[in-house]
Amino acid sequence: MPTLNVPQGRFLQLPHKFRGFVAGFGSGKTWVGCAGLLQHVLKWPGIDSGYFAPTYPQIRDIFFPTIEEVAHDWGVKVRVKVSDKEVDYYWGGRYRSTTICRSMDNPSTIVGFKIGHALVDELDVLALAKAQHAWRKIIARMRFKVDGLKNGVDVTTTPEGFKFVYQQFVKQLREKPHLANLYGLVQASTFQNELNLPADYIPSLMESYPEQLIRAYLNGQFVNLTAGTIYTAYDRALNASKETVQAGEPIFVGMDFNVGKMSAIVHVKRLGLPHAVDEIVNGYDTPDMVRQLKERYWLFDGKDYRNTRQIRIYPDASGDSRKSVNASLTDIALLKQAGFSVHAPDANPPVKDRINCMNAMFRNAQGQRRYLVNADRCPTYADDLEQQVWGDNGEPDKKAGNDHRPDAGGYFIHHEYPIKRYSLAGVS
């Protein structure tokens, strides 16, 4: 018999053509979406289905292992054809049908086949315009003409603000009530799937995420993630530090590259946790930043600066391009030549990942404030954390010029204190 929790059972009983399952991390979204595919496979032999994910790696890493588990749970055998990006189903020793898998990263490639059922996974990860484009391309594939067949589409996603799924399954129905017979929605929380999760999974999320994101990522609620100030968890008084740099101790410097506006936020660690204790603002270029760091933190012996402490730099990954004052060297190469220890990623983290890390360190859902700022020594940084807002395009606003210091601090925080992530096949 199929293994389902209560919200999953409700979802599979929805009679609507378009069914939505909006839920938190680890709530079994892909699992129940795969169960919907099995419903179709068993009821409609010979009619293919489709699985659509934001990227091809998600098809390989999430869908393929989950559909194998769910099919086994339902007594159906599958053959995963990785190179073809297809899954064949067999029941009672006979072939039933195939699920055709496609990425939504380039919606224009969703052409050339027809299906009678679709599972669209993590649709709200996409930007609104791309999600709309993908949706139109997917429903255009739904064109089997068979009596009783709905050509239905299941959507399973984590809520990412008031994006496509909210617009399609909630707002649209308020404006056009007559569509209620077409769209059905179940919202579920991670807690409702707790029995299928590791014991430390929910506590880990509570520790790692800021409070406002818990409503979306654990409770499965639609929450405005792009309104007002960005660093909502930062409080100048509650996140205050009086720490300063002590003689000989290492410093941890987040650095943002912008010619004429280079910024660095200097940190120390106390009991393993970060304190922002100094700032450099409006540095002219990388050699100028090197000079200022050496002047402040190394000893000048009359001829040169002597390395008296380790200086660890966590730079903007764009510093590995040839745009420094010396065109033959990169910014990162100049930092290494200066004798600093450089910890540079191959690419910058997604902006919202970095911001979520910052907010979770300022205050997580358990009320812990693990990142403190000495506002007396970092006055510009503290002001920026209070004042930077989201722009109209859903990205951090850069017009006011208060983005450079939070970017710099964020590169260090994201590298040293990333949000913990689980890979949970079958419960994602």
C-alpha positions in Angstrom: 0.0 0.0 0.0 1.2 3.6 -0.7 2.8 5.4 2.3 1.4 8.9 2.7 1.0 11.4 5.4 -2.3 13.3 5.9 -1.6 16.3 3.6 -0.2 14.0 0.9 -3.4 11.9 1.1 -5.6 15.0 0.7 -3.6 16.2 -2.3 -4.0 12.9 -4.2 -7.8 13.0 -3.6 -8.2 16.5 -5.2 -10.4 16.2 -8.2 -9.1 19.3 -10.0 -7.3 19.5 -13.3 -4.5 21.6 -11.7 -3.4 20.4 -8.3 -0.9 22.3 -6.1 1.1 21.0 -3.2 2.9 23.9 -1.5 5.0 22.9 1.5 8.2 23.3 3.5 11.5 21.6 3.1 11.4 17.9 3.8 7.6 17.8 3.6 7.5 15.1 0.9 6.7 17.3 -2.1 8.5 15.3 -4.7 7.3 12.1 -3.1 3.7 13.0 -3.3 4.2 14.4 -6.9 5.7 11.0 -7.9 2.7 9.3 -6.2 0.5 11.4 -8.5 2.5 10.1 -11.5 1.9 6.6 -10.3 -1.8 7.3 -10.0 -1.8 8.2 -13.7 0.4 5.3 -14.7 -1.9 2.7 -13.2 -5.1 4.3 -14.4 -4.1 5.3 -17.9 -1.8 2.7 -19.6 -0.2 3.8 -22.8 -0.5 7.5 -22.0 2.8 9.1 -21.3 3.5 11.6 -18.5 6.0 14.4 -18.0 8.3 15.6 -15.1 9.6 19.1 -15.2 12.3 20.5 -12.9 14.2 23.8 -12.7 17.5 22.1 -13.8 18.7 18.8 -15.3 20.8 18.0 -12.2 17.5 18.0 -10.1 16.1 15.4 -12.5 19.1 13.2 -11.9 19.6 13.9 -8.2 16.0 14.2 -6.9 13.5 12.8 -9.3 15.2 9.6 -10.4 15.9 8.2 -6.9 12.5 9.4 -5.6 10.4 7.8 -8.4 12.2 4.5 -7.9 11.3 4.6 -4.2 7.7 5.6 -4.8 7.2 3.0 -7.6 8.5 0.3 -5.3 6.1 1.5 -2.6 3.2 1.1 -5.1 4.3 -2.2 -6.4 5.4 -0.9 -9.8 8.8 -1.6 -11.5 10.7 1.2 -13.2 13.5 1.4 -15.7 15.4 4.7 -15.4 17.0 5.8 -18.7 19.4 8.5 -17.5 20.8 9.4 -20.9 17.3 9.6 -22.5 16.0 11.4 -19.4 13.0 9.0 -19.3 11.5 6.5 -16.9 9.6 3.4 -18.1 7.0 1.7 -15.9 6.1 -2.0 -15.7 3.2 -3.5 -13.8 2.2 -7.2 -13.7 5.2 -7.8 -16.1 3.8 -5.5 -18.8 5.0 -2.1 -19.9 2.6 0.7 -18.9 4.0 4.0 -20.1 6.9 6.5 -19.9 7.6 9.7 -18.0 9.5 12.2 -20.2 11.7 14.5 -18.2 12.7 18.1 -19.1 14.4 21.1 -17.6 12.5 24.4 -17.3 15.7 26.3 -17.4 15.1 26.9 -21.1 11.3 26.6 -21.5 11.5 26.9 -25.3 12.9 23.4 -25.4 9.7 21.9 -24.0 8.4 20.9 -27.4 7.9 17.8 -29.7 5.9 15.4 -27.5 2.5 15.0 -25.9 1.6 13.8 -22.4 -1.6 13.2 -20.4 -0.2 14.1 -17.0 2.6 16.4 -15.7 4.5 16.9 -12.5 6.1 20.4 -12.2 8.5 20.4 -9.4 9.8 23.5 -7.5 8.2 25.8 -10.0 8.6 28.9 -7.7 12.4 28.5 -7.8 12.1 30.1 -11.3 11.7 33.8 -11.8 8.1 34.8 -12.4 8.4 35.4 -16.1 10.3 32.2 -16.7 7.7 30.2 -14.6 4.9 31.7 -16.7 6.7 30.7 -19.9 7.4 27.2 -18.7 3.8 26.8 -17.6 2.4 27.8 -21.0 4.8 25.4 -22.7 3.9 22.5 -20.4 0.1 22.8 -20.7 0.6 22.9 -24.5 1.9 19.4 -24.2 -1.3 18.2 -22.5 -3.3 17.1 -25.5 -4.4 13.5 -25.3 -8.0 13.2 -26.3 -9.4 10.3 -24.3 -12.7 10.1 -22.6 -12.4 10.8 -18.8 -8.7 11.9 -19.0 -8.2 15.4 -17.4 -4.7 16.0 -18.9 -3.9 17.2 -15.4 -0.9 19.1 -14.0 0.5 18.6 -10.5 2.7 21.4 -9.1 4.8 20.7 -6.0 6.9 23.6 -4.6 8.4 25.4 -1.7 6.8 28.8 -1.4 9.2 31.5 -2.5 7.2 34.6 -1.9 4.1 35.7 -3.8 5.4 34.2 -7.1 3.8 32.2 -9.9 2.1 29.5 -7.8 0.5 32.1 -5.5 -0.6 34.1 -8.5 -2.1 31.0 -10.3 -3.6 29.1 -7.4 -4.6 31.8 -4.9 -4.8 35.3 -6.3 -6.4 34.3 -9.6 -9.2 32.4 -7.9 -10.1 35.4 -5.8 -10.4 37.4 -9.0 -12.1 34.7 -11.0 -14.1 32.4 -8.6 -15.5 30.4 -11.5 -12.0 28.8 -11.9 -12.2 27.1 -8.4 -13.3 23.9 -10.0 -10.0 23.8 -12.0 -7.5 24.6 -9.3 -7.0 22.8 -6.0 -4.3 23.6 -3.4 -3.0 21.8 -0.3 -0.5 23.6 1.9 1.6 21.5 4.3 4.3 22.0 6.9 7.5 20.1 7.5 6.2 19.1 10.9 3.4 17.0 9.2 6.2 14.8 7.7 8.3 14.6 10.8 8.1 10.8 11.2 9.9 10.4 7.8 12.7 12.8 8.7 16.0 12.4 10.7 15.5 13.5 14.3 17.8 16.5 13.9 16.3 17.8 10.6 13.8 20.3 11.9 16.0 21.5 14.8 18.8 22.1 12.2 16.5 24.2 10.1 15.3 26.1 13.1 18.9 26.9 14.0 20.0 27.7 10.4 17.2 29.9 9.1 16.0 33.4 10.2 12.5 33.5 11.8 10.6 35.0 8.8 11.9 32.2 6.5 10.6 29.5 8.8 7.1 30.5 7.9 7.9 29.7 4.3 10.4 26.9 4.5 8.9 25.0 7.4 5.3 26.0 7.6 4.7 26.2 3.8 3.2 29.7 4.0 3.3 32.3 1.3 5.4 35.1 2.8 6.7 38.3 1.3 10.4 37.7 1.0 11.3 40.8 -0.9 9.6 43.7 0.9 11.1 46.4 3.1 14.6 46.2 4.5 16.8 43.2 3.6 18.5 42.4 6.9 15.4 42.1 9.0 17.0 40.0 11.7 19.7 42.6 12.5 19.1 44.8 15.6 21.7 47.4 16.4 21.3 46.9 20.2 20.7 43.2 20.4 23.5 42.4 17.9 25.9 44.8 19.5 29.5 43.9 20.2 32.3 45.7 22.1 35.0 43.4 20.8 38.1 44.8 19.1 41.1 43.2 17.4 43.6 41.9 19.9 47.4 41.7 19.4 48.5 38.9 17.1 45.1 37.2 16.6 44.0 36.4 13.1 41.4 38.6 11.3 38.8 37.5 8.8 38.1 40.1 6.1 35.1 40.0 3.8 35.9 42.1 0.7 33.8 43.5 -2.1 35.5 44.8 -5.3 34.3 48.0 -6.9 36.7 50.5 -8.3 36.7 53.6 -6.2 34.2 52.0 -3.8 36.0 48.9 -2.5 34.9 47.8 0.9 36.1 45.4 3.6 34.6 44.2 6.8 37.1 42.9 9.4 36.0 40.2 11.8 37.4 38.3 14.8 36.0 35.1 16.3 35.0 34.7 19.9 34.1 31.2 21.0 33.9 30.3 17.3 31.4 33.0 16.4 32.0 36.2 14.3 32.2 39.8 15.5 32.5 42.6 13.0 35.1 44.9 14.5 36.4 47.2 11.8 35.6 48.5 8.3 37.3 49.9 5.3 35.1 52.0 3.0 35.6 53.6 -0.4 39.0 52.0 -1.1 40.3 53.1 -4.4 41.5 49.8 -5.8 43.1 46.5 -4.6 46.6 47.9 -4.0 45.0 50.6 -1.9 43.1 47.9 0.1 46.3 46.0 0.6 48.1 49.1 1.9 45.3 50.0 4.3 45.2 46.4 5.8 48.9 46.3 6.2 49.0 49.7 7.8 46.3 48.8 10.3 47.2 45.2 11.2 50.9 44.6 10.5 54.0 46.2 11.9 56.1 48.7 9.9 59.8 48.1 10.7 61.1 51.2 8.9 61.5 49.4 5.6 58.5 47.2 5.0 55.5 45.8 6.8 56.2 42.7 8.9 53.6 40.0 9.0 52.5 40.0 12.7 49.1 38.3 12.3 47.3 36.1 9.7 45.0 38.1 7.5 42.4 35.9 5.8 40.5 37.4 2.9 37.0 36.3 1.8 36.6 38.1 -1.5 34.0 38.8 -4.1 34.6 36.0 -6.7 34.7 38.5 -9.5 38.1 39.6 -8.2 39.5 36.7 -10.2 39.0 38.6 -13.4 41.6 40.9 -14.9 40.3 44.2 -13.8 42.8 45.4 -11.1 45.1 48.4 -11.4 47.7 46.1 -12.9 46.0 44.6 -16.0 48.3 41.6 -15.9 47.2 40.5 -12.5 43.8 39.8 -10.9 42.6 41.3 -7.7 42.8 38.0 -6.0 46.4 37.4 -7.3 47.4 40.8 -5.8 45.9 39.8 -2.4 47.9 36.6 -2.4 51.1 38.4 -3.5 50.6 40.7 -0.5 51.0 37.7 1.8 47.3 37.3 2.8 45.5 34.0 3.0 42.7 34.1 0.3 39.6 32.0 0.5 37.8 32.7 -2.8 35.0 30.6 -4.3 34.8 29.7 -7.9 31.6 31.8 -8.1 29.7 34.1 -5.8 26.8 32.4 -3.9 23.3 33.2 -5.0 22.4 36.6 -3.6 19.4 35.3 -1.6 21.5 32.4 -0.1 24.0 35.0 1.1 21.3 37.2 2.6 19.6 34.2 4.3 22.9 33.2 5.9 23.4 36.7 7.2 19.8 36.9 8.6 20.1 33.5 10.2 23.4 34.5 11.9 21.9 37.8 13.1 18.9 35.9 14.6 17.7 32.4 13.8 14.3 30.9 14.5 15.4 29.8 17.9 16.2 33.4 18.8 19.9 33.0 18.9 22.0 36.0 17.8 25.3 34.5 16.6 26.7 37.4 14.5 27.5 40.7 16.4 28.7 44.0 15.1 30.7 46.7 16.8 28.8 49.7 15.5 31.3 52.2 17.0 34.1 50.6 14.8 31.8 49.7 11.9 29.4 52.7 11.7 28.8 52.6 7.9 28.3 48.8 8.0 25.7 49.1 10.8 23.9 51.9 8.9 23.8 49.8 5.7 22.4 46.7 7.5 19.5 48.9 8.8 18.9 50.8 5.6 19.4 48.6 2.5 16.1 47.6 1.0 14.7 45.4 -1.8 14.4 46.9 -5.2 11.3 46.7 -7.4 12.8 43.8 -9.4 13.1 41.6 -6.2 16.8 42.1 -6.0 18.7 44.1 -3.4 18.6 47.8 -4.2 21.9 49.2 -5.2 20.9 52.8 -6.1 21.5 54.1 -2.6 25.0 52.9 -2.5 24.6 50.9 0.8 25.2 47.5 -0.7 29.0 47.2 -0.8 29.6 46.7 3.0 26.8 44.1 3.5 28.1 42.3 0.3 31.6 42.2 1.8 30.5 40.9 5.2 28.2 38.4 3.5 31.0 36.8 1.5 32.8 35.9 4.8 29.6 34.8 6.6 28.4 32.6 3.7 31.8 30.9 3.5 32.3 30.3 7.2 28.8 29.8 8.4 26.7 28.4 5.5 23.1 27.3 6.1 23.1 23.5 6.6 21.4 21.6 3.9 20.1 18.0 3.8 19.8 15.8 0.8 16.6 13.8 1.5 15.6 11.6 -1.5 11.9 10.9 -1.3 11.0 13.6 1.2 12.0 16.8 -0.6 
